[in-house]
Amino acid sequence: MLIIVGTVLSAQRDEPQSVAERSGFTETSRYMDVRAFLEALAKRHPDVHLETFGTSEEGRALPLLVIGERNPERARPPVVLVIANIHAGEVEGKEATLHLARRILDGDLASLRNSATWLLAPIYNADGNERISLDHRTEQNGPIGGVGTRENAKGLDLNRDFVKLESSEARGLVALMTRWDPDIVVDLHTTNGSYHGYHLTYAPGLNPNTDARITTFTRDRLLATVRQAMASRHQFRIYDYGNFAHVDSLEEELEGFAADDGRPKAWRTFDERPRFGTNYVGLRNRIAILSEAYSYLTFERRVKVTEAFVEEIMRFVAAHGRDIRDLTSRVDADWSKNASKTEAGVAFTLEALPNPVDVRVGAISTIPNPRSGKQMHAMREDVAVPTRMTVYDRFTATASRHVPREYIVQGSPTLIDSIARALAAHGIRTDRLQSTSRHTADVFVIDRVTHAERAFQSHRETTVTGRFERRDVDVTAGSLAIKTDQRLGRLAFYLLEPESNDSLVTWNLLDAELAAGGAHPVLKVP
């Protein structure tokens, strides 16, 4: 009854309603529904700006609602970007973002409106969203009217595209990050996998090359505060993102396990590589937060827990905006001053917390989707059994390399142009050397080039092994120079370092230049 009354009152105020609300949470919004909702808000509020930040592969404009000053140079700090629907089968973030936009403009969150600049991108994978089918994510607990696809129209997973930037969507989003430089990026998803006892799980950026102050602030202040508020204000259980595994076989993910299964269990997080958006944001010296609503919770409850999670992040931002902006500014300044005195990781491994932790193990039942007849999994919200286990929620470097003063890329004009375009797409500054000059440089001599046996995202990933030798090198005019003391120098290191585990080498941009016994075309100037 309360939901019906609320809907009627909202309709009387001529406020837009999401498709999820109008359908009783049996359907999710199409692209034009999202556009209509945002246009209605912008029409009601002339000082709110509905923009686009790129186009999809099929030519759909990607909408961005800007609540605050539309000029980034005059934006009220901090700047917060919320991205939803990067995987278009994971749809609650899309609906939750629309609801939050309405609430911050016309509802109970209006007091937060002027505490930051809010950038809301509710339908990032617009093309995948339009491929709604009852055959997608069939075990997910609704919406029973179906959802879109994980991939975009080119078959690319947009949350694996933050290094190679092959999709028009990713290029548009990273250009948005370069233009607006958000202090916080929140990325909204839905889980797959383990039967845990949480309504939502979360993670900060996980790459250890992220400044430790960013990671500590995100884990120990921001997310700790949000976690407490989610329990006290909203009665939702949330915890660090992960999946169950056996301690002696961490790569073998477990959905569930019997109570009498005596093998020691672990709870492990996902991946540290910057191909994942939140890890990428950390290498841009910014705060990143991953949200993963539990897929076996009902669709309505997933929307509500996601909405509550972002709401509590917004409340934290309103209370601690100056601390956030001071932190990101200080990290930028310190990197620029100390980059070439720094070592950073190129290979990493999972690290466990020092002591076991009680992780809540859940249970599911099976119910039919009344439209498709297929079986859905339903969370039993009353089952959340604390179970002591080892928790792997972070990574540590297993190999590190010195950050040089600058990198120099030499080789064919075709290679140099392709590397220049790739770095420019990330917002990294480069210079062309105007004359031939001699440099003392660390040259990576290649012992072995390896290509993955199986393709991933249409690439056979490349790795090189070898050793650095210091040499005097004649560098020709037209070579590309990349200084590391720029704000994105941490990201430049990851993309250009020969042994980096997720770099331009990984994604085949340098394949033509790589051969055993030869020199890697990227020099390090100490």
N, C-alpha and C positions, 0 to 999 in steps of 0.2 A: 504493500500500500504506500509506503513512503517513497518508493521509487516512482510509482505512478504519479503521485502528487508532485514530486520534484520535477518530473518531466512536463506536467501540465503547466506548472508555474514558470518553468524555463521557456516553454512555448509562448506563454502570455507575454513574456518579456522579449519575444522574438529573438531568442538566443539560438544559435545553431545547435543541432543535435548530431552526434555521430551515428553512423550506420549501426555500430554495435549497440548503442542505446536504443535506437528506433526499432531494432529487430529483436529486442530482448536478449541480446548477446548470442544470437544464432548466426549472424553474418558479420563480415568485416568490410571496411570501406574500400571502394574502388578508387582509382586515381582521381576521377572527376568529382567523387564525393569529398575527397580530401581538399581539392582545390576549392570547391564550393564552400566548405566549412571555413577555410582560411579567408576566402574573399568576403564572406559574411562578417567575420571579425574585423577585417581591415576596413570594411565599409562603415562599421559602427564606430571605429576609432581612427580618425584621419591621421593621427600621429603614429599609428602602427603601420609598418611597411611590409608589404608582401612582395618579395623579390624572387629571383631564381639564381641558383648557383652553378648551373650547368644543365646539360641535356643528357637524357638516357641514350642508349644505343639506338633505340627506335624513335628518337626525336622528341620525347616528352620532356618539357621543362621541369626541372627539379625545384619545388617550391621551398622557400625559406621565409619564415615569419620573423621579422626583426622587431622586438619590443624594446624600444629605446632609440637613441640617435642612429640614423642610418649611415652616417659617415664614420668609418672605423677610427679615423684620427680624432674624432670628437666623442667617441663612445664612452659611456660611463663605466669605469672599471668596477669589478672584474667583468670579463666577457665569458659567458657560458653558452656552449653549443650542445644541444641535445639532438642525437641522430637516432632515428627509428627505421625499422623495416629494411635494414641492410640485407637480411635474409627474409624474403617476402612470404615465407611460410610461418614466420614468427611475428605475428601481427598485433599482439597486445600493445607493444610500444607505440605503434602508429596511433591507435585509439587513445591511449593514455596521454600522448603528447597533445592531441587535439583537446582533450578535456582540460589539461593543465593550462593550455593557452587561454581557454575560455575562463577558467577560474582566476587566472592572474590578471585578466583584463576586466572581468565583470563579476567576479565572485569572491570567495573567502580568502583568496591569496593576493588580493589587490594591494595589500600593504607591502608585498615583496616587489612590486612592479619596478620601482625606481631604485632598488638596491643594487642592480647590476644591469648589464645589457644582455638580454636573453635572445638567443638565436635557436629557432626550432625548425628542424628538418624532419618532418614526420614520415616521409615516403621516399627514402633514398633509392631503393630498388624498385623504381616505378614500373619498369617493364615486367619484372618477375611478379609484381603484385597483380597485374592484369591477367595472369595465367591461372586464375583461381580454379581449383578442381577439387572434387571429393576424393581424388586419389593421392593427394599430397599430405604427408605427415598424418597418416590415417590413425596412428596410435595416440596422437595428441588429443587432449580432451577438449575438442571444439576449437573454433566455431564449427557447428555441424554443417554449415553451408559451404565449407571448404576454404582453402587458403592458396596462396600463390607458391612460386618456386623459390628454392634457395638461391639459384643462380640468376644472373641477368640474362638478357636476350642473346648474348654471345656464349652463354654457358659458363661464364666466369663467376667464381665465388668472390663477391666484392670484399669480403673480409679476409681475403688472401692476396689482395691486389695493392697493398699500400706501399710496396717497394717498387714493383715493376710498372704500376700505373698504366695497365693496358686498356682498361675500360674508360669510356668517356665519363662515367659516373665518378670513378675514383679521381680522375684528373680534375673534375669540377670540385669535388669535396676538398682535395688538398689545396687547390687554388683558393678556396674559401678560407681554409686555415691560414694560408699565407697572408691573405688580405685582412682578415679580422684578428688573427693571432689570439684565439680564445684561450683564456687561462685554464678553463676546465672543459673537457669534452666527455659527455656521457653517451654511451653506446648501448642501445636497448635490444635484448635478445630473449630467446626462449631456450631452455635446456634440451638436450637429448641425453638418454643414457640412464644413469644410476637412479635407483629408487630411494632417494634420501627423504629426510623429514622436514625440509625447509620449503617455505613458500617462494623464496627467491635467494639466489646466491650472487655474489659480486666479486670483483677483483680490481685492484689498481693496475697500472702498467707494470708488467712483470720483467722487463728487460733490466738486468743489473747495471747497464751503462746509463740508465736514467739517474740523474742526480739523487743521491741518497736522501737529501732533504725533501725532495718532492715525494719520494716513496714513503718516507716516515710520516710526513704530514698527512698524506692521503690515508694510509693504514691506521695510524694511531690517533689521529684527531678527527678527520672528516668522517671516515667510514665507521669508526668506533662510536661517534656521536649519532650518526644515522642509524646504526644498528640498535642502539639503545632506544631511540625515538620510535623506531618501527615496532618494537615490542611494547613500549608503554603507551604510545598514542594510537597505534593501529592494530595491535595484537597480531602482528606477523612475525614469524620466525625467519631470520636471514642469517647467512654465514658465508665464509669465503668460498668462492666457486671451486668445484672439484668433482671428481668421480671416484668411486670405490675401486680398489685394486688389491691384489695380494702384495704384501711387503716384498716378497721375493720375485715378483713379476709385475713391476709397476706399469709396464706398457699394456698389460692385459686388463682392460676395463671390465668391471663387474657391474651388471645391472642391480642385482640383489644377491643375497646369500643367506643360507640357513643359519638359524641361531646356534646350531651345534657344529658348524663348520669351524674346526679348530685352527686353521691356518691364519696367522696374523694378518690383519687387514690394514690398509692405508687409505688415506684420502689425499688425492693428488690433483694439483691444478693442471692447466693445459699446456701452454707453450710460451716461450720468451721472445720469439722472433718478431721483428717489426712488420712482417707481412700482415699481422693482425693489427687492427686499428688502434686499440688502446696501448699496445706496446710501442707502436709508431709514434703516438702522441707524446709518450714519455721521452723519446729521443729528440723531440722538439722542445724539451724543457717545460712541459706543461703537465697538468694534472689530468689523468684519465681514469674513468670509472666504467667498468663493464657491469651490466645488469643482465641477469639470466633468470627470468621467471620460470617457475617449475612447470614443465609442459603437461603434467598430469593433473594439475590444478584446473578447475573449470575455467573456461575462457573469461567469464565475468570476473572471477577472482584474480586471474592473471593480470587483467587490465587494472584492477584495483590495487594489487600489490605493486605493480610497476609504477602506477601513478603516485602511490604513497612514497615509494623509494625516491623518485625524482623530486617530489614535494619536499622531502626532508633534506635532500641535497640543496634545494633552493633556500630552505630556511637556514641551513648552515652558511651558505654564501651570504645571505643577508646579514647574519650576525658576525661574520668573519671576513668580509670582503677586503678590508685593508690588509689583513694578514696574508690573504691569498695573493693579492697583487704585489705586496712587498716580497713574498717568497719567489714568485716567478721572475720579478725584476732582478732580485739578488742573484738568482741562479744564472740568469743571462749574463750579468756583469762579471760574475766570478769565472764563468767559462771563458769569456772573451779575454780575460786577464791571464788565465792560467792554462789554457788549452794545451799548449806545447809542453807543459810540465806534467802532463797527465798520462796515465795508462788506462786503457779501456779493453773490455773483453771482446774476444772473437769467437769463443766457444764456451758453452755453459752446461751445467747439469742441475737437476733438481736438488733442493736442500730441504731437509726436514726440520721442523721445530724441535727444540732440545728435549721436550717432554711430550709423551702422548697426550691426546686431547679427547674429550667426549664429543663425538660427532653423531648427530641424530640420524638414525636409520628409519626409513619409512616403509610403507606398504601400499600396495595398489589393489584395486579390484578391476574387473573388466565389464564394460557396458557397451551396448551397441549404439552406433551412430544411427539415429532414426531415419536419416535420409539415404545413407549409403549402405546400411546394413553391416558395415565393417566394425570390428571391435576396437574400442578406444580404452585407454588405461585411465583410471580415475584415482587420484590421490585420496587416501584415507587420512584426512587431516587430524584425526584423533590419535594417529600412530606416529610417534617420533621418539624412538628409543635411544637414549644416550649410550653410545658404544665406544669404549676406549680404543684408540688406534693412533698410529703415527700419521702426522699431517705434513704433507709436502706442499707448501703454499708459496714457495719462492724459488729463485734460481741463484746460483753463484757461478762466477767465471772459472773455467778450468784452463783457459789460455788467454793471456793479455798481450797487447802490443802498445808501443809508445805512440802517442798522438804526435804527428809531425807539425812543423810550422805551416807547411803547405804540401798539398799533393800536386804533381804535375802529370798530366796525361799526354803522352806523345804517341805518334803513330800516323796512320793514314788520315786524310781529311774526313773520310766517311766515319771512321771510328770517333774522332774528336768531336765531330758534329753530333753524333748520336749520344755520346756521353754528356755533352753540353746541354742537349735538349732534355735528357733524363734528369739531370741535376736542376735545371731551370724549372721543370715541372714540380719539383719539391720545394722550390723557393730558395735554393742554394745559389749564392753568388759565385760566378766564375769570371776569369779574365783570360784574354788571349795574349800570349807573349808576342811582343812586337818585333823582337829581334832574336837572333841565335845567341845563346849564352851558355856558359859553363857552370854547372852546379855540382856540389858534393851532395850525393843523394844515396838513400838506401834503396837498392834494387832487389826485387824479389825474383830469385832464380828458381824456375819451376822444375821440380823433380817429376811430378806426375799430374796429369789432368784426368779427372774422373767425371763421367756423365751417369746420372741415375738410370737404372735399367728401365724403370717405369716412368711414364710421363705424368706430370702433375700440372693441372691448369695449362695443358698443351705444351709444357716445357719438360725437358730432361735436365734436371738441375745439375749444375756444374760445381765441382770443388777442385781446388788446387792445393798441392802440398809442395813445400820447398823451403828455401832459406833466404834470409836477407844478406846482401853483401853491400858494403859501403864503397862507392865508386865515384870518380869524377866523370860526369856525363855531359856531353854536348847536347843541349836541348834546342830544337829548331824553332824558328819563328812560327807562330800559329798554334803552338802547343797550348794546352789548357791548364791554367793554374787555379787552384782552389785553396784559399786560405782557411785555416781551421779556427781562427779567432772570431769568426762571425757567429751570430746567434745559433745558426743551424749547423755549426761545425761538428757537434756530436753526431748528428745524423749523417753528415758528409763522411765522417770516419767509418761509420757502419756500411755505407754504400760503396766506398772506395777501397777499403782495406782488403788485400788479396785473400786473406784467410777467413774473412768474416762469414758467418754461417747464414747470412741472408742479405746478399749484396747484389751489385750489378753483375758480378761474376756468376752468382747463383742462377740468375735469370737469363743467362746466355748472351748478354750484350757484348761480351768480350771474347766469345768463343773463337772467332777467326784469328785472334792474336795470341792464343794460348797454345803452347807446345812444350813438351818435356825437353829440358835443356835450354829453353829460351828464357827471355826476361819478360816479366809481367809489364804491361805498358803503363802502369801507374807507378810513378816514382814518389818516394817520400823524402822531402827536404827537411833535415833535422834542424 
